[in-house]
Amino acid sequence: MKTAFVTGASSGFGKACAIKLLENNYKVVILARRKEKLVELEKTYKDNVCVIACDVRDYKAIKKAVDNLPDDFKTIDVLINSAGLALGLGEFHNLSIEDMETMVDTNIKGLLYVTHEILPRMLENGGHIFNFGSVAANNPYFGGNVYAGTKAFVGQFSHALRNDVRKNNIKITDIAPGLCKTEFSEVRFKGDKIAADKVYENTKYLSADDIADTIMSIINLKDHVNINRIELMPVTQTWAGFYIQKDKE
Ligand SMILES: NC(=O)c1ccc[n+]([C@@H]2O[C@H](COP(=O)([O-])OP(=O)(O)OC[C@H]3O[C@@H](n4cnc5c(N)ncnc54)[C@H](OP(=O)(O)O)[C@@H]3O)[C@@H](O)[C@H]2O)c1
């Protein structure tokens, strides 16, 4: 039985991936801050689940949790770094320092902390790391500023890291979704459900299950195939093109 380690498993992509992996006979370590949400999964999948209620921004806590994984969850085959968030959708100069730091600390430093502690467990037997980037990394949209920058980091780090582990049979995939309905927009708009729902109004968006299906199909590719980056959007979403500021606007 293989083992996966999934961050951000209390909601959205992380949760959908954890469930998909459990349904495909994996044991799964599920990590997020909201323990009560993780325990719900544990109730259903019992001994195949190991719950870690932890903040990815807390390096010491991450190290301690990984060092103390139960024996039957110690060897990790698949790491899914899904914990992440966007805060706000305004101009950079109006973004609070606190929100800026939360995005950088979670999306960049948190992902690095978890990867740094899990990767050594893959060096011997190989493995697969999925890092959640975003279409925001390559498509600058209004208000994306810091969030887009953090996701560009995720993409570049994912590619660069492959150089370090090419001899260890470790696959690394930067998965970059577009519009997808999860708790993401509610978090971005700080609990303003009306603003969050507006994003998905009258359109067809991706579901977290679509993302989990995609990850599962990549996991099931032949051993020698690495998908470096995969970007996916709903059919309804395309690019806005260039914006030209005109006088008197
Ligand atoms: N939804 C989209 O449209 C979209 C598009 C492109 C990329 N993404 C990226 O995909 C990833 C997953 O997003 P999602 O859509 O699934 O959003 P979501 O439903 O809000 O889930 C985010 C998850 O991250 C966890 N998390 C946030 N901060 C954390 C922290 N400091 N420590 C530990 N866990 C933390 C949350 O759990 P707790 O609150 O319980 O800690 C939650 O489980 C993110 O990296 C996001 O940037 C999303």
Ligand as a Chemical Component Dictionary entry (heavy atoms), coordinates in Angstrom:
data_LIG
# 
_chem_comp.id                   LIG 
_chem_comp.type                 NON-POLYMER 
_chem_comp.pdbx_formal_charge   0 
_chem_comp.three_letter_code    LIG 
# 
loop_
_chem_comp_atom.comp_id 
_chem_comp_atom.atom_id 
_chem_comp_atom.alt_atom_id 
_chem_comp_atom.type_symbol 
_chem_comp_atom.charge 
_chem_comp_atom.model_Cartn_x 
_chem_comp_atom.model_Cartn_y 
_chem_comp_atom.model_Cartn_z 
_chem_comp_atom.pdbx_ordinal 
LIG N1  N1  N 0  -9.498  27.493 -6.387 1  
LIG C1  C1  C 0  -8.843  28.056 -7.387 2  
LIG O1  O1  O 0  -9.459  28.687 -8.265 3  
LIG C2  C2  C 0  -7.345  27.911 -7.478 4  
LIG C3  C3  C 0  -6.748  28.166 -8.711 5  
LIG C4  C4  C 0  -5.370  28.018 -8.837 6  
LIG C5  C5  C 0  -4.612  27.619 -7.758 7  
LIG N2  N2  N 1  -5.190  27.396 -6.559 8  
LIG C6  C6  C 0  -4.311  26.960 -5.456 9  
LIG O2  O2  O 0  -4.672  25.654 -5.083 10 
LIG C7  C7  C 0  -4.366  25.425 -3.718 11 
LIG C8  C8  C 0  -5.600  24.910 -3.014 12 
LIG O3  O3  O 0  -6.615  25.884 -3.085 13 
LIG P1  P1  P 0  -8.152  25.520 -2.958 14 
LIG O4  O4  O 0  -8.832  26.095 -4.131 15 
LIG O5  O5  O -1 -8.322  24.104 -2.630 16 
LIG O6  O6  O 0  -8.529  26.480 -1.702 17 
LIG P2  P2  P 0  -9.257  26.154 -0.331 18 
LIG O7  O7  O 0  -10.517 25.413 -0.546 19 
LIG O8  O8  O 0  -9.334  27.486 0.377  20 
LIG O9  O9  O 0  -8.208  25.208 0.435  21 
LIG C9  C9  C 0  -6.997  25.713 0.922  22 
LIG C10 C10 C 0  -6.425  24.727 1.914  23 
LIG O10 O10 O 0  -5.175  25.226 2.398  24 
LIG C11 C11 C 0  -5.150  25.109 3.820  25 
LIG N3  N3  N 0  -4.284  26.125 4.391  26 
LIG C12 C12 C 0  -4.303  27.460 4.167  27 
LIG N4  N4  N 0  -3.368  28.073 4.917  28 
LIG C13 C13 C 0  -2.733  27.090 5.618  29 
LIG C14 C14 C 0  -1.678  27.079 6.566  30 
LIG N5  N5  N 0  -1.076  28.221 6.946  31 
LIG N6  N6  N 0  -1.278  25.898 7.087  32 
LIG C15 C15 C 0  -1.878  24.743 6.713  33 
LIG N7  N7  N 0  -2.888  24.686 5.821  34 
LIG C16 C16 C 0  -3.307  25.858 5.284  35 
LIG C17 C17 C 0  -6.611  25.272 4.243  36 
LIG O11 O11 O 0  -6.843  24.605 5.478  37 
LIG P3  P3  P 0  -7.013  25.287 6.899  38 
LIG O12 O12 O 0  -7.721  26.586 6.700  39 
LIG O13 O13 O 0  -7.819  24.266 7.655  40 
LIG O14 O14 O 0  -5.630  25.420 7.407  41 
LIG C18 C18 C 0  -7.311  24.502 3.126  42 
LIG O15 O15 O 0  -7.322  23.129 3.434  43 
LIG C19 C19 C 0  -3.863  26.760 -3.174 44 
LIG O16 O16 O 0  -2.450  26.734 -3.169 45 
LIG C20 C20 C 0  -4.378  27.771 -4.179 46 
LIG O17 O17 O 0  -3.571  28.911 -4.234 47 
LIG C21 C21 C 0  -6.549  27.520 -6.387 48 
# 
loop_
_chem_comp_bond.comp_id 
_chem_comp_bond.atom_id_1 
_chem_comp_bond.atom_id_2 
_chem_comp_bond.value_order 
_chem_comp_bond.pdbx_ordinal 
LIG N1  C1  SING 1  
LIG C1  O1  DOUB 2  
LIG C1  C2  SING 3  
LIG C2  C3  SING 4  
LIG C2  C21 DOUB 5  
LIG C3  C4  DOUB 6  
LIG C4  C5  SING 7  
LIG C5  N2  DOUB 8  
LIG N2  C6  SING 9  
LIG N2  C21 SING 10 
LIG C6  O2  SING 11 
LIG C6  C20 SING 12 
LIG O2  C7  SING 13 
LIG C7  C8  SING 14 
LIG C7  C19 SING 15 
LIG C8  O3  SING 16 
LIG O3  P1  SING 17 
LIG P1  O4  DOUB 18 
LIG P1  O5  SING 19 
LIG P1  O6  SING 20 
LIG O6  P2  SING 21 
LIG P2  O7  DOUB 22 
LIG P2  O8  SING 23 
LIG P2  O9  SING 24 
LIG O9  C9  SING 25 
LIG C9  C10 SING 26 
LIG C10 O10 SING 27 
LIG C10 C18 SING 28 
LIG O10 C11 SING 29 
LIG C11 N3  SING 30 
LIG C11 C17 SING 31 
LIG N3  C12 SING 32 
LIG N3  C16 SING 33 
LIG C12 N4  DOUB 34 
LIG N4  C13 SING 35 
LIG C13 C14 SING 36 
LIG C13 C16 DOUB 37 
LIG C14 N5  SING 38 
LIG C14 N6  DOUB 39 
LIG N6  C15 SING 40 
LIG C15 N7  DOUB 41 
LIG N7  C16 SING 42 
LIG C17 O11 SING 43 
LIG C17 C18 SING 44 
LIG O11 P3  SING 45 
LIG P3  O12 DOUB 46 
LIG P3  O13 SING 47 
LIG P3  O14 SING 48 
LIG C18 O15 SING 49 
LIG C19 O16 SING 50 
LIG C19 C20 SING 51 
LIG C20 O17 SING 52 
# 
